[in-house]
Amino acid sequence: MSKKYRLVRRQFIPRSVEETFAFFSDAMNLEAITPAFLKFKILTPAPIILRPGTVIDYRLKIMGVPVRWQSTIDTFEPNRRFTDTQLRGPYRRWHHLHEFTPVERGTLMTDCVDYEIPLGPLGTLAHVLFVNRSLQQIFDYRQTKVVELLGAPSAEQTQAYANA
């Protein structure tokens, strides 16, 4: 049986929930917020309309190894949340909740990823040696790019939402 992991990230974005949701629900923006080392490419032709049942195909490289990834949108609640689940890809299970909460002068965005790695004990070792660190790097990069693209919170806002 594979071990279950959870990654949670929160970020204050100084934009309305409508603007923030619109940015993240445009699948084509995913390439802009994904680190170059993954060589990430969306294969599904644009425009991609997110709604329950939408399937999106991607190509990326993990440690130089080409990987195909396919996900489906499970839930889609405009200006609130959407979820995607891996149908095919490197994980045994990948479920990603994107949640958007309107707050004073912006939006609190929460990413919650529940995932499992295949290969039993070897997968657990891979998580310790590589996967966890790689996911942290990917989400750190994403946070930095979101600040560049959507704006930086003030020092006061950063402190207020740091422990949200």
PAROKE-558583 format. One line per 4 residues: number of its first residue (from 1); their letters; for each residue x, y, z of N, C-alpha, C, O. Coordinates in pm, 1 decimal. Layout:
N
NUM> A> X/Y/Z/X/Y/Z/X/Y/Z/X/Y/Z | ...;
% end
This chain:
164
1> MSKK> 84.7/-118.8/0.0/0.0/0.0/0.0/88.6/124.2/0.0/188.7/130.5/71.4 | 51.1/220.8/-79.5/132.4/342.2/-89.6/98.2/440.6/21.8/-13.3/443.4/73.8 | 197.3/520.1/55.6/181.4/621.6/159.0/112.8/744.7/99.3/135.7/779.6/-16.5 | 28.0/810.3/180.3/-43.9/929.1/134.9/28.1/1054.4/183.8/76.5/1061.0/296.7;
5> YRLV> 33.4/1153.3/95.1/99.0/1280.4/126.8/3.5/1395.1/97.4/-89.9/1382.4/18.3 | 29.7/1507.4/163.4/-49.7/1628.3/138.6/43.5/1748.5/134.7/130.6/1764.9/220.2 | 23.3/1831.0/35.0/94.2/1957.4/20.6/-10.3/2068.1/27.0/-107.3/2066.4/-48.7 | 9.2/2164.4/117.1/-82.7/2277.3/128.2/-1.9/2405.0/116.4/98.8/2423.1/184.7;
9> RRQF> -47.2/2493.0/29.1/15.0/2624.6/13.1/-94.6/2729.5/10.7/-200.8/2708.8/-48.0 | -67.7/2843.1/75.4/-160.0/2956.0/74.0/-84.1/3078.6/27.7/33.4/3097.0/59.3 | -153.9/3162.6/-48.2/-90.9/3283.3/-98.9/-195.3/3393.6/-106.8/-304.2/3374.8/-161.1 | -159.8/3509.3/-51.3/-245.0/3626.3/-64.8/-214.3/3691.8/-198.6/-98.2/3714.2/-232.9;
13> IPRS> -319.3/3722.0/-273.8/-304.5/3786.6/-403.8/-384.8/3916.5/-399.6/-504.8/3913.8/-372.6 | -320.0/4030.5/-426.0/-387.8/4160.2/-413.9/-476.6/4193.1/-534.4/-467.0/4300.7/-593.3 | -561.0/4100.0/-568.1/-656.9/4114.2/-677.7/-790.9/4059.0/-629.7/-797.1/3981.0/-534.7 | -896.5/4100.7/-696.5/-1028.7/4049.4/-660.0/-1034.9/3899.1/-683.1/-956.5/3843.6/-760.2;
17> VEET> -1127.9/3834.6/-616.1/-1144.7/3691.2/-634.3/-1182.3/3660.3/-779.3/-1143.8/3555.9/-832.1 | -1256.6/3749.4/-843.6/-1295.1/3727.5/-983.6/-1172.4/3729.3/-1075.2/-1158.1/3643.1/-1161.9 | -1084.8/3827.1/-1055.8/-962.0/3835.0/-1137.6/-870.3/3716.1/-1111.0/-815.6/3656.3/-1203.7 | -854.6/3682.8/-983.4/-765.2/3573.1/-944.5/-815.6/3440.7/-999.0/-739.4/3362.7/-1056.0;
21> FAFF> -945.1/3415.9/-981.0/-1003.3/3291.6/-1030.4/-990.3/3282.4/-1181.9/-957.8/3176.6/-1235.7 | -1015.9/3393.4/-1250.3/-1006.3/3394.5/-1396.8/-864.7/3356.4/-1442.4/-848.5/3281.8/-1539.0 | -763.4/3407.4/-1373.4/-625.8/3374.8/-1408.8/-599.1/3225.2/-1392.4/-546.7/3161.2/-1483.6 | -634.9/3169.3/-1276.7/-602.5/3029.4/-1248.6/-692.4/2931.0/-1322.1/-653.2/2816.1/-1342.8;
25> SDAM> -811.2/2973.0/-1361.7/-898.6/2881.7/-1434.6/-874.2/2887.4/-1585.7/-943.4/2820.3/-1662.2 | -776.8/2966.6/-1628.3/-731.9/2965.5/-1767.5/-613.1/2869.5/-1774.8/-501.3/2904.6/-1736.9 | -638.3/2749.6/-1823.1/-535.6/2644.8/-1823.9/-407.1/2688.5/-1893.8/-298.9/2640.6/-1859.8 | -418.0/2778.6/-1990.8/-298.6/2820.5/-2063.6/-200.9/2896.5/-1973.5/-82.5/2904.9/-2006.0;
29> NLEA> -246.7/2951.0/-1862.8/-157.1/3020.4/-1769.8/-68.3/2924.5/-1691.3/29.8/2966.4/-1629.9 | -102.4/2797.0/-1693.4/-23.1/2699.0/-1618.3/121.2/2693.6/-1668.7/213.6/2676.9/-1589.1 | 141.2/2707.5/-1798.1/278.0/2707.1/-1851.8/359.3/2823.6/-1795.8/478.7/2809.2/-1769.5 | 295.0/2939.0/-1777.6/365.0/3058.9/-1729.6/409.1/3047.7/-1584.5/502.8/3116.1/-1543.3;
33> ITPA> 343.5/2963.0/-1506.5/377.2/2953.2/-1363.8/443.7/2819.3/-1328.2/451.0/2781.3/-1211.4 | 491.7/2749.4/-1431.0/560.6/2621.9/-1410.0/708.3/2639.8/-1442.8/741.2/2696.9/-1546.7 | 799.0/2591.9/-1355.8/942.7/2610.9/-1379.5/989.9/2549.2/-1512.0/941.6/2444.4/-1554.7 | 1085.1/2617.5/-1575.0/1137.8/2574.6/-1705.3/1201.5/2435.6/-1699.7/1199.1/2363.1/-1799.2;
37> FLKF> 1258.7/2397.2/-1584.2/1326.8/2267.5/-1577.4/1231.8/2150.6/-1602.5/1277.1/2040.2/-1632.9 | 1100.3/2173.0/-1590.3/1003.5/2066.4/-1617.1/970.3/2053.7/-1765.7/909.9/1955.1/-1807.9 | 1010.0/2154.2/-1845.2/979.3/2153.8/-1988.5/830.9/2120.6/-2011.9/795.7/2038.3/-2096.5 | 747.5/2186.7/-1935.1/603.1/2163.1/-1932.1/534.8/2220.5/-2055.4/560.0/2334.8/-2093.6;
41> KILT> 448.5/2141.0/-2117.5/375.7/2185.1/-2236.0/234.0/2128.8/-2231.6/214.1/2009.2/-2210.3 | 136.5/2216.1/-2251.7/-2.7/2171.4/-2262.4/-23.4/2120.5/-2404.3/6.9/2190.5/-2500.9 | -74.8/1999.0/-2416.8/-97.3/1938.5/-2547.5/-240.0/1958.2/-2597.8/-264.6/1955.2/-2718.4 | -332.6/1978.0/-2506.8/-472.5/1999.4/-2545.3/-484.2/2133.7/-2617.0/-435.9/2234.8/-2566.0;
45> PAPI> -546.6/2136.3/-2732.9/-558.8/2263.3/-2806.0/-643.3/2366.1/-2729.9/-740.7/2331.7/-2663.0 | -603.7/2491.7/-2741.8/-679.3/2602.4/-2682.6/-796.7/2635.1/-2775.5/-787.9/2607.4/-2895.1 | -902.9/2691.3/-2726.3/-925.0/2724.2/-2585.5/-969.6/2600.7/-2507.7/-1038.5/2513.1/-2559.9 | -928.2/2596.9/-2381.8/-968.8/2489.9/-2291.5/-1070.7/2550.2/-2195.4/-1037.7/2640.5/-2118.4;
49> ILRP> -1192.5/2501.5/-2199.6/-1298.8/2550.8/-2113.0/-1305.8/2458.6/-1991.7/-1340.5/2341.1/-2004.2 | -1272.6/2512.7/-1873.7/-1278.6/2430.6/-1753.4/-1422.4/2413.9/-1707.4/-1498.0/2510.2/-1694.3 | -1456.7/2289.8/-1683.8/-1586.4/2250.4/-1627.2/-1571.5/2104.0/-1588.7/-1478.3/2037.8/-1634.4 | -1661.2/2052.3/-1505.9/-1649.8/1911.0/-1470.1/-1646.4/1823.3/-1595.9/-1730.8/1835.6/-1684.7;
53> GTVI> -1547.3/1735.2/-1600.7/-1531.2/1644.8/-1713.4/-1429.2/1689.9/-1816.6/-1391.8/1610.8/-1903.2 | -1382.6/1815.1/-1810.3/-1279.3/1860.6/-1903.7/-1152.6/1778.7/-1880.8/-1108.4/1762.8/-1767.1 | -1094.9/1727.4/-1987.9/-971.6/1649.6/-1980.7/-860.7/1731.9/-2046.4/-878.7/1786.9/-2155.1 | -746.2/1739.4/-1978.9/-632.8/1816.6/-2029.3/-509.8/1726.5/-2033.7/-479.6/1655.7/-1937.7;
57> DYRL> -439.6/1730.6/-2146.9/-317.5/1651.8/-2164.6/-196.2/1743.5/-2160.8/-198.0/1853.5/-2216.1 | -90.6/1696.6/-2094.7/33.9/1771.9/-2079.0/151.5/1680.8/-2113.3/140.1/1558.3/-2117.5 | 263.9/1746.0/-2137.3/391.6/1675.5/-2151.5/491.1/1750.2/-2064.4/490.7/1873.2/-2061.1 | 576.0/1677.1/-1994.0/680.2/1737.9/-1913.5/796.3/1641.5/-1901.4/790.1/1527.6/-1947.8;
61> KIMG> 902.6/1689.1/-1838.1/1017.8/1602.8/-1812.5/1046.9/1604.6/-1663.1/1053.3/1710.1/-1599.9 | 1064.0/1485.9/-1609.2/1100.5/1471.0/-1468.7/1239.1/1409.3/-1466.9/1258.1/1295.0/-1508.6 | 1336.4/1486.6/-1417.8/1476.5/1445.7/-1419.4/1518.8/1404.6/-1560.0/1593.7/1308.5/-1577.4 | 1470.4/1478.0/-1660.3/1506.1/1453.3/-1798.5/1426.1/1344.4/-1867.3/1442.3/1322.4/-1987.3;
65> VPVR> 1339.6/1275.4/-1793.0/1260.5/1165.9/-1849.1/1125.7/1220.7/-1896.3/1052.6/1280.3/-1817.1 | 1091.5/1201.2/-2024.9/962.1/1250.1/-2075.2/845.3/1178.3/-2006.6/846.5/1056.4/-1989.5 | 745.5/1256.7/-1968.0/627.9/1203.5/-1899.4/503.8/1265.7/-1962.5/500.2/1385.6/-1990.3 | 403.8/1183.8/-1984.2/272.3/1233.4/-2026.6/184.5/1238.3/-1903.0/188.9/1149.2/-1818.2;
69> WQST> 104.8/1343.8/-1894.1/16.4/1362.0/-1779.3/-120.3/1397.1/-1835.5/-131.6/1479.1/-1926.7 | -222.1/1335.9/-1781.9/-358.8/1368.4/-1820.8/-439.1/1390.1/-1694.1/-434.3/1310.1/-1600.7 | -513.2/1500.2/-1692.9/-596.1/1528.7/-1575.9/-737.5/1562.1/-1620.0/-763.0/1596.8/-1735.3 | -827.2/1550.7/-1525.3/-966.4/1586.3/-1550.2/-1012.0/1685.4/-1443.1/-968.5/1678.7/-1328.1;
73> IDTF> -1097.9/1774.9/-1481.8/-1157.7/1867.6/-1386.4/-1275.7/1795.4/-1322.7/-1367.9/1751.6/-1391.5 | -1271.4/1783.7/-1190.8/-1377.4/1713.9/-1117.1/-1488.5/1809.0/-1075.1/-1606.9/1781.6/-1094.9 | -1447.6/1921.9/-1016.3/-1545.3/2020.6/-970.6/-1503.2/2156.5/-1023.2/-1384.8/2183.3/-1043.7 | -1601.6/2241.0/-1044.6/-1574.6/2376.0/-1093.4/-1683.6/2467.9/-1039.8/-1797.4/2465.3/-1086.8;
77> EPNR> -1647.6/2548.4/-941.8/-1739.2/2643.9/-881.0/-1680.4/2782.8/-902.4/-1589.9/2823.5/-829.4 | -1731.2/2856.9/-1002.8/-1672.5/2987.0/-1036.7/-1652.3/3078.0/-915.7/-1739.9/3095.1/-830.9 | -1532.0/3135.2/-912.6/-1489.7/3229.3/-808.3/-1482.0/3166.5/-669.1/-1471.8/3239.1/-570.2 | -1486.5/3034.4/-659.4/-1473.2/2966.0/-529.9/-1363.4/2860.1/-530.8/-1268.3/2866.0/-452.8;
81> RFTD> -1379.2/2762.1/-622.0/-1282.5/2650.8/-622.6/-1299.3/2566.7/-748.1/-1402.3/2569.3/-815.5 | -1192.7/2491.8/-776.3/-1202.5/2383.3/-873.3/-1101.8/2276.9/-833.5/-1003.7/2304.7/-764.6 | -1127.7/2154.3/-878.1/-1037.1/2043.5/-847.1/-1001.4/1971.1/-975.7/-1080.8/1961.1/-1069.3 | -878.3/1920.8/-976.4/-836.3/1835.6/-1086.9/-773.9/1709.4/-1030.1/-713.2/1710.0/-923.0;
85> TQLR> -790.7/1600.9/-1105.1/-737.8/1470.6/-1066.2/-658.7/1413.4/-1182.6/-702.0/1419.2/-1297.6 | -542.4/1358.1/-1151.4/-461.7/1292.3/-1253.8/-532.8/1165.3/-1299.9/-571.3/1081.6/-1218.2 | -549.8/1151.7/-1430.8/-600.1/1027.2/-1489.0/-484.5/936.6/-1528.2/-490.7/814.7/-1512.5 | -376.7/1000.0/-1580.6/-257.0/927.1/-1621.8/-138.1/1016.3/-1592.4/-141.0/1136.0/-1620.9;
89> GPYR> -33.8/958.6/-1535.6/84.0/1037.2/-1505.8/175.0/967.3/-1405.9/163.1/846.8/-1383.6 | 266.1/1044.0/-1345.8/370.0/984.0/-1262.4/324.2/942.7/-1122.2/395.0/868.8/-1053.8 | 208.3/988.6/-1079.0/164.1/959.8/-942.8/63.0/846.5/-942.1/-9.2/823.9/-1039.2 | 60.0/776.5/-830.6/-44.6/676.0/-815.7/-178.8/746.2/-799.7/-281.5/700.2/-849.5;
93> RWHH> -175.5/859.4/-728.5/-294.3/942.1/-707.8/-248.9/1086.7/-697.3/-147.8/1116.0/-633.6 | -323.7/1177.6/-760.0/-298.5/1321.7/-752.7/-433.1/1390.8/-758.5/-503.7/1382.1/-859.0 | -468.7/1459.2/-651.6/-594.1/1535.0/-645.8/-559.6/1674.5/-596.7/-506.6/1689.8/-486.6 | -589.1/1776.8/-677.1/-546.6/1913.8/-648.8/-669.0/2003.7/-636.3/-744.2/2022.9/-731.8;
97> LHEF> -686.9/2058.0/-516.9/-792.4/2155.5/-489.3/-732.2/2295.0/-500.2/-630.9/2324.8/-436.8 | -795.0/2380.5/-581.0/-758.5/2521.3/-593.3/-875.9/2597.3/-531.3/-987.8/2591.0/-582.3 | -850.8/2668.7/-422.3/-959.8/2737.3/-352.3/-929.1/2885.7/-341.9/-814.5/2924.5/-319.1 | -1031.5/2968.9/-358.6/-1017.7/3114.5/-363.8/-1115.1/3176.9/-265.1/-1236.5/3160.0/-276.3;
101> TPVE> -1060.0/3249.1/-168.4/-1141.7/3311.3/-64.9/-1125.2/3462.2/-72.4/-1013.6/3512.9/-61.6 | -1236.3/3535.0/-91.1/-1223.9/3680.6/-90.9/-1189.2/3729.6/49.6/-1251.8/3689.0/147.5 | -1090.0/3816.2/58.5/-1049.3/3875.2/185.6/-1028.7/4024.9/162.6/-1034.3/4072.7/49.3 | -1005.0/4097.5/270.4/-986.2/4241.9/257.8/-872.5/4272.3/160.1/-760.4/4224.7/178.1;
105> RGTL> -900.9/4349.8/59.0/-806.6/4395.8/-43.3/-743.0/4285.0/-125.8/-630.1/4299.5/-172.5 | -814.8/4174.2/-144.0/-758.9/4071.0/-229.6/-824.3/3935.1/-214.2/-941.0/3922.7/-177.0 | -744.3/3833.7/-244.4/-789.8/3694.2/-244.0/-686.8/3607.8/-173.2/-566.4/3622.9/-194.4 | -734.0/3518.5/-90.5/-648.2/3416.6/-31.3/-667.8/3290.3/-114.2/-776.3/3232.1/-117.0;
109> MTDC> -560.7/3249.4/-181.4/-566.4/3129.5/-264.2/-501.7/3014.8/-188.2/-393.5/3029.3/-131.3 | -568.9/2901.3/-188.2/-515.9/2782.1/-123.1/-505.4/2670.6/-224.9/-600.6/2640.7/-296.9 | -387.4/2609.3/-229.6/-365.7/2487.3/-307.2/-353.1/2374.2/-207.2/-273.6/2382.1/-113.6 | -430.2/2270.1/-226.3/-419.0/2150.7/-141.7/-407.7/2031.0/-235.5/-500.9/1998.9/-309.3;
113> VDYE> -292.1/1965.8/-231.2/-266.6/1850.8/-318.4/-253.5/1726.4/-231.9/-166.5/1718.7/-145.2 | -340.4/1629.5/-256.3/-329.4/1497.9/-193.8/-272.9/1404.8/-300.1/-325.6/1396.0/-411.0 | -164.8/1335.2/-264.8/-100.9/1251.5/-366.2/-39.8/1126.7/-304.1/-11.3/1120.6/-184.5 | -21.2/1028.2/-389.9/45.7/903.1/-354.9/144.0/871.9/-466.6/121.1/904.3/-583.1;
117> IPLG> 252.4/809.1/-428.7/356.1/771.4/-524.0/351.6/619.9/-541.4/336.5/547.3/-443.1 | 364.5/571.1/-664.4/364.6/425.7/-683.9/494.4/362.5/-632.8/584.0/433.5/-587.1 | 504.3/234.5/-640.2/625.5/155.5/-614.2/651.3/126.1/-466.3/763.8/92.3/-429.5 | 550.0/138.3/-381.2/563.1/99.2/-240.7/682.1/163.3/-171.9/697.0/285.5/-175.8;
121> PLGT> 769.2/81.7/-107.4/884.1/136.3/-34.4/979.2/217.5/-122.9/1039.5/313.9/-75.7 | 993.3/180.1/-249.8/1077.4/259.0/-340.8/1017.1/397.2/-363.9/1089.3/496.4/-374.4 | 884.2/403.1/-371.8/816.0/531.0/-386.1/835.0/618.4/-263.7/853.0/739.7/-275.1 | 830.9/556.3/-145.8/853.6/630.0/-20.9/995.1/686.4/-18.4/1015.6/801.0/21.5;
125> LAHV> 1092.3/607.0/-60.7/1230.6/653.8/-68.5/1243.2/767.2/-170.5/1311.7/866.2/-144.9 | 1178.0/753.4/-284.7/1181.3/859.4/-387.0/1122.0/988.5/-331.6/1170.5/1097.5/-361.9 | 1017.8/976.1/-250.9/957.1/1095.9/-190.5/1057.5/1166.7/-100.7/1070.7/1289.0/-105.8 | 1127.2/1090.7/-19.6/1226.2/1147.5/72.4/1342.8/1210.2/-4.9/1387.7/1319.8/28.9;
129> LFVN> 1391.1/1142.3/-106.9/1510.4/1187.1/-178.6/1483.3/1293.1/-284.3/1570.0/1375.8/-312.2 | 1363.6/1291.7/-343.8/1342.8/1375.9/-460.3/1205.3/1443.1/-468.7/1196.9/1564.7/-486.0 | 1100.1/1366.3/-456.8/965.6/1416.8/-488.6/924.7/1533.0/-399.9/879.7/1635.7/-450.6 | 939.2/1519.5/-270.1/897.4/1627.0/-180.6/972.9/1756.7/-210.7/912.1/1863.3/-221.2;
133> RSLQ> 1104.2/1747.4/-224.3/1185.6/1866.2/-253.8/1146.2/1928.0/-387.7/1137.9/2050.2/-400.0 | 1121.9/1843.8/-487.8/1083.3/1891.8/-619.7/948.5/1963.7/-615.7/932.8/2070.1/-675.6 | 852.1/1906.1/-545.7/721.1/1971.7/-534.5/731.9/2105.5/-460.7/665.7/2202.5/-497.8 | 814.6/2110.6/-357.3/834.3/2237.5/-286.4/893.4/2341.9/-381.0/850.3/2457.2/-380.5;
137> QIFD> 992.4/2302.1/-462.6/1053.5/2394.0/-561.1/950.4/2442.7/-661.7/946.4/2561.2/-694.8 | 867.9/2352.2/-709.8/767.4/2387.7/-810.2/668.8/2489.3/-753.3/636.1/2588.1/-818.9 | 621.6/2464.6/-630.9/524.9/2556.8/-571.9/590.4/2686.7/-524.7/524.5/2790.7/-522.0 | 718.2/2683.1/-487.5/791.4/2807.8/-457.6/801.1/2893.0/-583.8/777.4/3013.8/-580.0;
141> YRQT> 835.7/2829.8/-694.4/846.4/2901.2/-821.8/711.0/2959.6/-860.3/700.7/3075.1/-901.8 | 610.4/2879.6/-846.1/474.2/2923.4/-879.7/436.3/3047.7/-799.1/381.5/3143.5/-853.6 | 465.6/3045.3/-670.0/434.1/3159.5/-584.2/506.8/3285.3/-632.0/447.9/3393.3/-636.9 | 633.2/3271.2/-666.8/712.6/3384.7/-716.0/654.7/3438.3/-846.1/642.4/3559.7/-862.7;
145> KVVE> 619.2/3350.2/-938.5/562.7/3393.3/-1067.1/426.7/3459.6/-1048.4/395.0/3555.8/-1118.4 | 347.0/3410.2/-956.3/216.4/3471.1/-930.8/234.4/3613.8/-880.4/158.6/3702.9/-918.8 | 334.0/3636.4/-794.7/363.4/3772.3/-747.9/401.9/3859.9/-867.5/354.3/3972.9/-879.5 | 487.7/3808.2/-956.0/528.6/3885.1/-1074.2/410.1/3918.8/-1163.6/401.1/4029.9/-1215.8;
149> LLGA> 320.0/3824.3/-1181.5/210.6/3840.6/-1276.6/87.3/3909.7/-1218.4/18.1/3982.7/-1289.4 | 59.6/3887.2/-1090.5/-63.7/3939.8/-1031.5/-40.3/4042.7/-921.4/-135.4/4103.0/-871.9 | 84.0/4062.8/-883.3/114.8/4164.4/-784.1/155.9/4107.0/-650.2/120.8/3994.9/-613.5 | 231.3/4188.1/-579.4/282.6/4149.0/-447.8/195.0/4208.5/-338.7/148.3/4321.7/-350.6;
153> PSAE> 173.1/4132.8/-233.4/99.9/4188.3/-120.2/188.8/4287.5/-45.0/311.3/4282.7/-55.3 | 126.5/4375.6/29.2/203.0/4466.3/115.2/263.0/4385.6/229.5/223.1/4271.5/253.0 | 358.6/4444.4/300.4/419.2/4377.0/415.8/312.5/4344.3/519.5/316.1/4238.2/581.8 | 218.2/4435.2/537.7/107.9/4414.4/633.1/22.1/4294.9/591.0/-15.7/4212.7/674.5;
157> QTQA> -8.4/4285.4/461.7/-90.1/4173.6/412.6/-12.9/4042.3/422.8/-70.1/3939.0/457.9 | 115.4/4046.0/392.6/197.2/3924.9/402.4/194.7/3872.2/544.2/176.8/3752.3/565.7 | 212.6/3960.4/641.1/212.6/3919.2/780.9/74.2/3868.7/822.4/63.8/3768.3/892.9 | -31.0/3936.6/779.8/-166.6/3899.4/819.1/-204.5/3760.3/768.4/-276.9/3687.3/836.1;
161> YANA> -156.1/3723.4/649.7/-197.0/3596.2/590.0/-89.2/3488.4/593.5/-109.5/3378.9/541.1 | 24.7/3518.4/654.7/135.5/3422.2/660.6/94.1/3294.1/730.8/136.3/3185.5/691.0 | 14.3/3304.8/832.1/-25.7/3186.4/910.1/-171.2/3149.9/889.2/-230.2/3080.0/971.5 | -228.8/3195.9/781.1/-371.8/3168.8/755.0/-396.1/3022.8/729.9/-509.9/2982.4/706.3;
% end
